[in-house]
Amino acid sequence: MQSSCVLSLRSRYRLAFLLAGLLLFAPLVGATEAKRNDLSAEDIARVEDVTRPTDDFSKPEQYEVMPGGATTSRNPIDADAFSHASANLNFSEEENFRLGNALFEKLWVSSPSSTQASDGLGPLFNARSCHSCHLKDGRGRPPEGNADATSMFLRLARPARTREERQAVTDLKVVNFPDAVYGGQLQDKAVPGVAAEGRVVITYTEEPVTLAGGEIVTLRKPQYSVADLNYGPLGVDTTLSPRIANPMIGIGLIEAIADADILATADPDDRDGDGISGRVARARDHRTGELKLGRFGWKAQNSSVRDQSSSAFVGDLGISTPDAPRHWGDCTSAQVQCQEMPNGVQTRLGDTEAPDPVLDLVTFYSENLAVPTRRDVDGPDVLRGKALFYGIGCIACHTPKYVTRRDAINKAQAFQLIWPYSDFLLHDMGEGLADGQQVGDASGREWRTPPLWGVGLTDEVNGHTFFLHDGRARNLTEAILWHGGEAERARNAFAAAAPEARRHLIRFLESL
């Protein structure tokens, strides 16, 4: 990966990255995206200057304490740190945020019910509310001890079997093919009168890793299976991909990042020879079918917060929306009893179980969950850790900062300097983290780079420190040591660093 001296080459390759990204993404963007079309020439110069990676680690950068720009929450850091609204919303927007919050926390019930505006749950489901998975708007976890699996589930998919099916995935007519009986994800809960599909079983094997200085870290390697299957066996080629819920903060700002800025760091052929070959993910807009840049979900399978929200409504809760009007959620034709259950559509309210403006308000709420202020940005240990993070090449994927579009739909998010620490591209993370499941453009070894803002508050907000897509890492050190593939050189540099230097890097991450 990049050393500190190689980092200076990054700006020289920026144009090459952009051209490569545009060639890959030709069906999606036009030549007008070769540079940002929302900025003047003067603005572009300012943006390039302020987003250039620093090489001065003697002090914090200007505005670094405000990772969400003017939207950053200045509220006290406590268990509700992820649940505050963007700080620059107007009065009307704050009202919509509160309404969206109420719907996000709403407990849905089975049909028919006396609470007609709240029925339609399932019939098969993983959670009764958005908040159940994204507890306190934070990070999910695997079931440990007495914890249930509400904030973690298994994606189910089989590979394409024919040339026509492979072409359908290439054209993104589908992202993959669900299990014929159990659908696209395992539903471990059901309404009365219907049997749940089954339950996830996780077994771990321990793998010790020796780091420089003699420290031994034990990684746990998970194996996944399903017990108590109530509808027959899974398909012989169905793959199981565990997913924990992602934190909700800052996602509206992520949507406001210019496509051109994400395309600029794509290097699918590794033209600069640094070992990093981030690829753009494409996604189809749920309403228009238009190809857009994917930036949400563990495999960047959704292009917008709204699409991510509608997917969760129908997949996790079994609640239909105007964007995904499947009243029986993920039930398949093989699950006859499920298909025969009543749905929660109330024609006086609309054609779906969550008609407008439910999805609008939940989307607005999700888009405006503020990133908290940074802590200890000027701490000597934090600055030393930041220097190591940059020096061993972590920013090759975890791009520190962007300036959002001037013409962002939500003016609160327009033209903000933000620090998400992600390139939002797909990267091969090695066999150790591979799930073997293709999702659209993402292969079974590729994952979207997750943003790191707020990562140090996971324990404060959610009471745990489980990381990665399935929560196998019990702390940040384990999460780094699981990095492979394109990230292996950075991982090895971390493992080879002096113990004190490793502690400094972790302190830096804890300050985010």
C-alpha positions in Angstrom: 0.0 0.0 0.0 1.0 3.6 0.2 3.7 4.9 2.5 3.9 8.5 3.4 6.1 9.2 0.4 3.8 7.5 -1.9 0.9 9.6 -0.7 2.2 12.6 -2.6 1.6 10.6 -5.8 -2.1 10.3 -5.1 -3.0 13.7 -6.6 -0.9 13.0 -9.7 -3.0 9.9 -10.3 -6.3 11.6 -9.6 -7.1 12.3 -13.3 -6.1 8.8 -14.3 -8.4 7.4 -11.6 -11.2 9.6 -12.8 -10.8 8.5 -16.4 -10.7 4.9 -15.4 -13.8 5.3 -13.3 -15.6 7.1 -16.2 -14.8 4.3 -18.6 -16.1 1.7 -16.2 -19.2 3.8 -15.4 -19.9 5.0 -19.0 -23.6 3.7 -18.9 -24.2 5.7 -15.8 -22.5 9.1 -16.2 -21.7 11.4 -19.1 -18.7 13.4 -19.9 -20.1 16.3 -17.9 -19.1 14.3 -14.8 -15.4 14.5 -15.7 -15.3 17.3 -13.2 -17.9 18.6 -10.7 -20.6 20.4 -12.5 -22.0 22.0 -9.4 -18.9 24.2 -8.7 -17.2 27.2 -10.3 -13.6 27.0 -11.3 -12.8 29.0 -8.1 -14.8 26.6 -6.0 -13.0 23.6 -7.5 -9.6 25.0 -6.6 -10.8 25.6 -3.0 -12.3 22.1 -2.7 -9.2 20.4 -4.0 -7.1 22.4 -1.6 -9.2 21.7 1.5 -9.7 18.0 0.7 -6.0 17.3 0.0 -4.6 14.7 2.5 -2.5 16.4 5.2 1.1 15.7 5.8 1.3 17.8 9.0 0.5 15.7 12.1 1.7 18.2 14.7 -1.7 19.6 15.2 -5.3 19.0 14.2 -6.5 20.2 10.8 -8.9 23.1 10.5 -12.5 22.1 11.1 -11.5 18.5 11.9 -13.5 18.6 15.1 -16.7 19.1 13.0 -16.8 15.9 10.9 -20.3 16.7 9.6 -19.6 20.3 8.8 -22.4 22.6 9.9 -24.7 19.6 10.4 -22.4 18.2 13.2 -24.2 17.6 16.5 -22.7 19.6 19.4 -24.8 17.7 22.0 -23.1 16.0 24.9 -21.5 12.7 24.1 -23.7 10.0 25.7 -25.8 6.9 24.7 -27.9 9.2 22.5 -25.0 10.6 20.6 -26.2 9.1 17.3 -29.8 10.2 17.6 -29.6 14.0 17.2 -30.8 16.0 14.2 -28.5 17.9 11.9 -27.6 21.1 13.8 -28.5 23.4 10.9 -32.1 22.3 10.2 -34.8 25.0 10.2 -38.0 24.7 12.4 -40.1 23.0 9.8 -37.4 20.4 9.1 -37.0 19.7 12.8 -40.7 18.9 12.9 -40.3 16.5 10.0 -37.3 14.9 11.8 -39.3 14.3 14.9 -42.2 12.8 12.9 -39.7 10.6 11.0 -38.2 9.5 14.4 -41.6 8.4 15.6 -42.1 6.3 12.5 -38.6 4.9 12.8 -39.4 3.7 16.3 -43.0 2.6 15.5 -43.8 -1.0 16.4 -45.7 -2.7 13.6 -48.3 -5.4 14.3 -49.8 -8.3 12.4 -53.0 -7.9 10.3 -55.9 -7.5 10.9 -55.6 -5.1 13.9 -57.6 -2.4 15.6 -54.6 -0.1 15.0 -55.1 0.0 11.3 -52.3 2.4 10.6 -49.8 0.1 12.2 -50.7 -3.3 10.9 -49.2 -5.3 8.0 -46.1 -6.7 9.8 -44.5 -9.7 8.0 -46.0 -12.3 7.8 -42.3 -13.3 8.0 -39.9 -10.7 9.4 -36.7 -10.0 11.3 -37.8 -7.0 13.3 -40.9 -5.0 14.3 -39.4 -1.6 13.9 -36.5 0.1 12.2 -35.2 1.0 15.7 -35.1 -2.7 16.7 -32.2 -3.3 14.3 -30.6 0.2 14.5 -30.8 0.5 18.3 -30.2 4.1 19.2 -29.4 4.6 15.4 -26.2 2.7 15.9 -24.4 -0.5 15.0 -25.9 -4.0 15.2 -24.3 -7.0 16.7 -24.2 -10.8 16.4 -26.2 -12.8 19.0 -23.9 -13.2 22.0 -24.9 -14.7 25.3 -28.6 -13.8 25.9 -28.7 -11.3 23.0 -31.1 -12.2 20.1 -30.4 -11.9 16.4 -32.6 -8.9 15.8 -29.8 -6.6 14.6 -28.2 -9.3 12.4 -29.6 -11.5 9.7 -28.5 -13.8 6.9 -28.8 -12.8 3.3 -29.6 -15.8 1.1 -28.7 -16.0 -2.6 -27.6 -18.5 -5.2 -25.2 -17.9 -8.1 -26.4 -17.5 -11.7 -26.8 -20.8 -13.3 -27.3 -19.9 -17.0 -25.9 -17.5 -19.5 -29.2 -15.6 -19.4 -29.0 -15.3 -15.6 -25.4 -14.2 -15.7 -26.4 -11.5 -18.2 -29.3 -10.4 -16.0 -26.8 -9.7 -13.2 -24.4 -8.0 -15.5 -27.2 -5.7 -16.7 -28.3 -5.3 -13.1 -31.8 -6.4 -13.9 -31.3 -8.4 -10.7 -28.4 -8.2 -8.1 -28.6 -12.0 -7.5 -31.0 -14.9 -7.2 -32.8 -15.7 -4.0 -33.3 -19.1 -2.5 -36.4 -20.7 -4.2 -38.1 -21.4 -0.9 -36.7 -19.0 1.7 -36.2 -15.9 -0.5 -33.6 -13.2 -0.1 -33.0 -13.4 3.6 -33.7 -15.7 6.5 -36.7 -14.5 8.5 -36.4 -15.8 12.1 -39.7 -14.3 13.2 -43.3 -14.7 12.1 -46.8 -13.5 12.9 -49.2 -15.8 14.7 -50.4 -18.7 12.5 -47.2 -18.7 10.4 -44.0 -20.6 11.2 -40.7 -18.6 11.2 -38.2 -19.8 8.6 -35.4 -20.8 11.0 -32.6 -19.5 13.2 -29.0 -18.6 12.5 -26.4 -20.8 14.2 -22.8 -19.4 14.6 -19.8 -21.4 15.7 -16.4 -19.9 16.2 -12.9 -21.3 15.9 -10.0 -19.4 17.5 -7.0 -18.3 15.5 -4.0 -16.7 17.4 -2.0 -13.9 15.7 1.3 -12.7 17.1 2.1 -9.1 16.6 5.4 -7.2 16.9 6.5 -6.9 20.5 5.1 -10.3 21.3 1.4 -9.4 21.8 -0.9 -12.3 20.9 -4.4 -11.4 19.6 -6.9 -14.2 19.1 -9.2 -13.8 16.1 -12.4 -15.8 16.0 -13.4 -17.3 12.6 -17.2 -17.8 12.3 -19.0 -20.6 10.6 -22.7 -20.1 9.8 -25.6 -22.5 9.4 -29.4 -22.5 9.9 -31.3 -24.6 12.3 -35.0 -25.4 12.7 -35.8 -24.9 9.0 -39.6 -25.0 8.8 -40.1 -25.1 5.0 -37.7 -27.8 3.9 -34.0 -27.6 3.0 -32.2 -24.6 1.6 -31.1 -24.9 -2.0 -27.8 -26.8 -2.4 -26.1 -23.7 -3.8 -27.6 -21.1 -1.6 -25.0 -19.0 0.2 -25.4 -17.5 3.6 -24.1 -13.9 4.1 -24.4 -12.5 7.6 -25.0 -8.8 8.0 -25.2 -6.6 11.1 -27.0 -3.2 10.9 -24.9 -0.2 10.0 -24.8 3.0 12.0 -27.2 5.6 10.7 -25.2 8.8 11.2 -24.2 11.1 8.3 -25.9 9.1 5.6 -27.6 12.1 4.1 -24.2 13.7 3.7 -22.9 10.6 2.0 -25.7 10.9 -0.6 -24.7 14.5 -1.1 -21.1 13.6 -2.1 -20.6 14.3 -5.8 -20.4 11.2 -8.0 -17.3 12.7 -9.6 -15.4 12.7 -6.3 -16.1 9.0 -5.7 -15.3 8.2 -9.3 -12.0 10.1 -9.0 -10.5 7.5 -6.6 -11.7 4.4 -8.5 -8.7 2.4 -9.9 -10.1 -1.0 -11.0 -7.0 -1.9 -12.9 -4.6 -0.7 -10.2 -2.9 1.6 -12.7 -0.8 3.3 -10.0 0.5 -0.1 -8.8 -0.3 0.5 -5.1 -2.2 -2.7 -4.8 -5.5 -0.9 -4.3 -8.1 -1.4 -7.1 -11.3 0.1 -5.8 -14.3 -0.4 -8.1 -17.5 1.6 -8.5 -20.7 -0.2 -7.7 -23.8 0.5 -9.8 -27.3 0.4 -8.5 -30.7 0.8 -10.0 -33.0 3.5 -8.6 -36.0 1.7 -7.2 -38.5 4.1 -8.7 -37.0 4.9 -12.1 -34.8 2.0 -12.8 -32.0 4.4 -13.7 -28.4 3.3 -13.1 -26.8 5.3 -10.4 -23.7 5.1 -8.2 -24.2 2.6 -5.4 -23.0 3.9 -2.0 -25.2 2.3 0.7 -25.3 -1.1 2.2 -22.4 -3.5 2.9 -22.0 -4.1 -0.8 -23.1 -0.7 -2.0 -26.2 -2.2 -3.5 -28.4 1.0 -3.0 -27.8 4.4 -4.4 -29.9 6.5 -2.1 -31.1 6.6 1.5 -34.7 6.2 0.3 -33.8 3.0 -1.6 -32.0 1.7 1.5 -35.0 2.5 3.6 -37.6 0.9 1.3 -35.4 -2.3 1.1 -35.4 -2.5 4.9 -39.1 -1.9 5.2 -40.0 -4.8 2.8 -37.1 -7.1 3.7 -36.7 -6.7 7.4 -40.3 -5.8 8.5 -42.4 -7.2 5.7 -44.0 -3.8 5.2 -44.8 -2.6 1.7 -44.1 1.0 0.6 -44.8 2.8 -2.7 -41.2 2.0 -3.8 -41.5 -1.7 -2.9 -45.2 -2.7 -2.9 -44.8 -6.3 -1.8 -47.4 -6.7 0.9 -46.1 -10.1 1.9 -42.5 -9.0 2.2 -40.0 -11.7 1.4 -42.5 -14.6 1.4 -42.1 -16.8 -1.7 -44.6 -18.8 -3.7 -43.4 -21.9 -2.0 -44.6 -20.5 1.4 -48.4 -20.9 0.7 -49.5 -20.1 4.2 -47.6 -16.9 4.3 -49.0 -15.8 1.0 -52.6 -16.4 2.2 -52.3 -14.2 5.3 -54.1 -10.9 5.3 -52.1 -7.8 4.6 -52.2 -4.3 6.2 -53.3 -2.2 3.2 -56.0 0.3 4.2 -57.4 1.7 1.0 -58.5 4.9 2.7 -54.8 5.6 3.5 -53.2 4.4 0.3 -52.2 1.4 -1.8 -49.5 0.0 0.5 -49.0 -0.8 4.2 -46.7 2.2 4.7 -48.2 4.7 2.2 -46.9 8.2 1.6 -45.7 10.1 3.5 -44.3 7.4 5.8 -41.3 6.5 3.6 -40.7 10.2 3.0 -40.5 11.0 6.7 -38.4 8.0 7.6 -36.0 8.9 4.8 -35.8 12.5 5.9 -35.1 11.3 9.5 -32.4 8.9 8.3 -30.8 11.6 6.1 -30.5 14.0 9.0 -29.0 11.9 11.8 -26.0 14.1 12.7 -22.4 13.0 13.1 -21.2 13.9 16.6 -18.2 16.2 17.2 -14.8 14.6 17.4 -13.0 14.1 20.7 -9.4 14.6 21.6 -8.4 15.8 18.1 -5.3 17.5 19.6 -4.2 14.7 21.8 -0.6 13.7 21.2 -1.5 10.0 21.1 -4.3 10.7 18.6 -2.1 12.8 16.3 0.6 10.1 16.4 -2.0 7.5 15.6 -3.4 9.7 12.7 0.2 9.9 11.3 0.5 6.1 11.3 -3.0 5.6 9.8 -2.0 7.9 6.9 1.5 6.6 6.7 0.7 2.9 6.3 -1.8 3.6 3.6 -5.2 3.2 5.3 -6.4 6.4 3.5 -6.0 4.6 0.2 -9.5 3.2 0.9 -10.6 5.3 3.9 -10.6 8.7 2.1 -10.7 11.2 4.9 -12.8 14.1 3.6 -15.0 15.6 0.9 -17.0 18.7 0.2 -20.6 17.9 -0.6 -22.4 19.2 -3.7 -23.5 22.9 -3.7 -26.9 21.8 -5.2 -27.7 19.0 -2.7 -31.4 18.6 -2.4 -31.3 19.2 1.3 -29.7 22.6 1.7 -28.5 21.7 5.2 -26.2 19.3 3.6 -25.0 21.5 0.7 -21.3 22.5 0.4 -20.2 21.0 3.7 -16.7 19.8 4.5 -17.2 16.3 5.9 -14.8 13.6 7.2 -16.4 10.2 6.6 -13.1 8.3 6.0 -14.4 6.1 3.1 -14.0 6.0 -0.6 -17.4 4.2 -0.9 -15.9 1.8 -3.5 -15.8 -2.0 -3.6 -12.6 -3.7 -2.5 -11.4 -7.3 -2.5 -10.9 -7.9 1.2 -9.4 -11.4 0.9 -10.6 -14.9 1.5 -10.9 -14.4 5.2 -13.8 -12.0 4.9 -15.3 -13.5 1.8 -18.9 -14.5 1.9 -19.1 -16.1 -1.5 -22.2 -14.1 -2.4 -22.4 -11.8 -5.4 -24.6 -8.7 -5.0 -24.8 -6.8 -8.3 -21.3 -5.6 -9.2 -19.9 -6.8 -5.9 -18.2 -10.2 -6.0 -18.2 -12.7 -3.1 -14.8 -11.2 -1.9 -15.7 -7.5 -2.2 -17.2 -5.1 0.3 -17.8 -1.4 0.3 -15.4 0.6 2.4 -17.4 1.5 5.5 -17.2 5.1 6.8 -15.4 5.4 10.1 -17.0 8.5 11.6 -18.5 7.6 15.0 -16.7 4.3 15.2 -15.1 5.2 18.5 -18.6 5.8 20.1 -19.9 2.3 19.4 -19.5 1.2 23.0 -21.0 4.4 24.4 -24.0 4.2 22.1 -24.6 0.4 21.7 -22.7 -1.2 24.6 -20.5 -3.3 22.5 -17.4 -3.2 20.3 -18.3 -5.7 17.6 -17.1 -4.7 14.1 -17.0 -5.8 10.4 -20.0 -7.0 8.4 -20.8 -9.9 10.8 -19.5 -8.5 14.1 -16.8 -11.2 14.3 -14.2 -8.6 15.4 -14.6 -7.9 19.1 -12.6 -4.7 19.0 -10.8 -2.4 16.5 -7.5 -4.3 16.7 -9.2 -7.5 15.6 -11.1 -5.6 12.8 -7.8 -4.4 11.4 -6.2 -7.8 11.6 -9.0 -9.3 9.6 -8.2 -7.1 6.6 -6.8 -9.0 3.7 -6.7 -8.8 -0.1 -6.1 -5.2 -1.1 -5.8 -4.1 2.5 -3.2 -6.8 3.5 -0.2 -4.6 3.2 -1.7 -2.0 5.6 -2.8 -4.8 7.9 0.7 -6.2 8.0 2.2 -2.8 8.6 -0.1 -2.4 11.6 0.9 -5.8 12.9 4.6 -5.0 12.5 4.4 -1.6 14.2 5.7 -1.1 17.7 3.0 -1.8 20.4 2.9 1.8 21.4 2.4 2.9 17.8 -0.5 0.4 17.4 -2.1 1.9 20.6 -1.8 5.3 19.1 -3.6 4.3 15.9 -6.4 2.7 17.9 -6.6 6.0 19.9 -7.0 7.9 16.7 -9.9 5.6 15.6 -11.5 6.0 19.0 -11.5 9.7 18.5 -13.5 9.5 15.3 
